[in-house]
Amino acid sequence: MRAPPPSVGASALFVGFLKIGLSGFGGVLPFARRMIVEKQQWLSEHEFLDVLSLSQFLPGPNIVNVSIVVGRRFAGVRGAIAAFAGLMLMPLIIVLALATLYAEVAQMAAVRGALSGISASASGLVLATALKLSRPLKHRPWQIAICVMAFVAIALLRVPLFWTLLVLCPLSIAIAWWRRA
């Protein structure tokens, strides 16, 4: 693992995550990955996957957890607060404004149709992000197998997340430990 760049301060974290928050809400993981890995190069692809994996395991929205973990990594508690505040500020303002507007136009057919189209594009973004995040795993077939088992268990068999994690987490930890030994 490379050492974190010393130039990433709380203000840079705030501005970076503010840009992510402005990119969209409810589906900003692709924008976060692009900013953190490709543009700012704060983390490598593998480091980002590690942060994302931890964030998915923790309670709460993944991107909020990512902002807190990345902020803490580079600037301690101040960085975590700055990254979280940057991420949440503009979406909060936008949601409040949209809620006010939606209360006025919710019954219009055009609005309902537009919201259906938006949900389809958000699904596409999630799929595209999953494909991008899977690239580093192409040389690790056992990790792909764990991902497939999780998908089958949750999406197809409707096994609750808790039980899926209860089985697959120890299994994947054991395999990783065995492969390093």
N, C-alpha and C positions, 0 to 999 in steps of 0.2 A: 504494500500500500504506500502511496506517496504521501508526503506530509502536506497538510492543508496550506494553501497560500496565505501568508501572513497579512495580505492586503485586504482581506474580506472583513470589513467592520460592520457594525450594527447598521449604519446608514446605507451601505451597499446592499445589505441583506433586506432592509426595508424596501428600498427602491426596486430591487430585483423581484421580490415577492409581490410588490405592488403591481408591477408589470404583469406578473402571472395572474394576479387577481383581476386585472383589467382585461385579460385575454378571454375570459369567460368564467363561468362558475358552474359547478356541478360536473365539469369534465375538463379540468385544467391540467391533468396529469401529463398529456402530451406537450403542453406549453412549458410546464415545469421541467420536464426532462430536457427539452431543447435548450432552455435557458441555463440550467444547472450543469449539464454535461457538454453541450455543443458550443453555446455562445460564451458563457462565463468560464467554463472549464473548472468549476469549483470542485467537481467530483468526476472520477472516471466512470465509464459505463458500469463496471463491476461494483464500484462503491455506491453508485446510485441504486443498483439492484439490491444491495445489502440494506441501504436505508429504506427503500420501498418495502422490502420483505419485513423488516422490523415494523414499519408503519402500518402494514396490513394486519399484523398480528396484534398490535395495540388497539385498544378501544378508540373509537372516534373516526372521523373522516381521514382517509389515507393522506390526502394532500396537506391537511392541517398538521398531521403527525410528521410528514416530510419537512414542512417548514420549521417546525420546532426542533427536530433532530438536526437539520442542516444549520439552523441558526445557532443552536447550542454548540455544535461542533466547531464553528468558526469564531464565535464571539461570546460564548458562555450564555448566561441567563439573559443578559441584555440582547444578545443576538437572537435568542429564541423568541423573546418578546417582540423584537423589531420585525423578524420574519413573519411571525403570526399576525401582527398588527398590519403589516403591509399586505399580506394575503387577504385579510378579511375586510379591510377598510372600504374599498370601492365596491365589492359585491354587496356589502351591507347597505350602502347608500343606494346602489342601483336597485336592489330588491325592495327597499322601502318605496322608492319612486314607482317601480313597476307594480307593486301591490296596490298603490293608490290608483294608478291607471287601469289596472285589471278590474278593479271593483266597478269601474265605469263601463267597460266594454266586454265583460266576460260572456255575455249571452250572444254575441255576434258569431255567426257561422265561420266567417273569415278568420277570426281569432282562434277558434277551435281548430281549424284546418292548419293554420300556421304553427300552432303548438304541436300538432301531430308530425309535421315535417321537421321541426326542431328536434323532436325526440328521436327520429330516425337518423339524423346526422350525428347526434350525440352517441348513438349506438355504434356508428361507423368509426367515430374517434376512439372509442374504447377498444374496438377490435384492432384498429391500426396501431394503437399503443401496445396492445398485447403482443402483436407480431414484432414490433421493434424491440420490445423488452426481451423477447425470446431469442434474439440473435446470439447473445453470448452463451446461451445454453446448447447451441448446436453440437458442441463437442462434449457434452455431458448428457448422454442419453438417459441416465438414471434420473436426472432432474426433470427431464421431459416426461418420463414415465410417472413421476410423482404428480406433475401438473395435470397430466391426462387423468390419473386416478381421482384427483380432486375435482376436476371438471365433471367426470362421469358421476361421481358420488353426489355432488351438489346439484348440478344442472339436470342430469338425466334421472338419477335414482331418488332425488329429493331428500337425501340424507341431510340432517341439520348440520350447520357449519361447526358447531361445538364437537359433535361426534366425529366429523371428518378430520378436524384438527387433532382431536384426541388420538386418533389412529395414525394419521400421516405425519404429524410433527415428530413424534419419537422415531418413527420409521426413517424419515429423511435425516434426522440427526444421527441415528445409528449408521446409516449408509455412508454419510459424510465422514464420520469418525473412522469407520472401517477403511474407507478409501484413502484417508490420510495416513493411516498407520502403516 
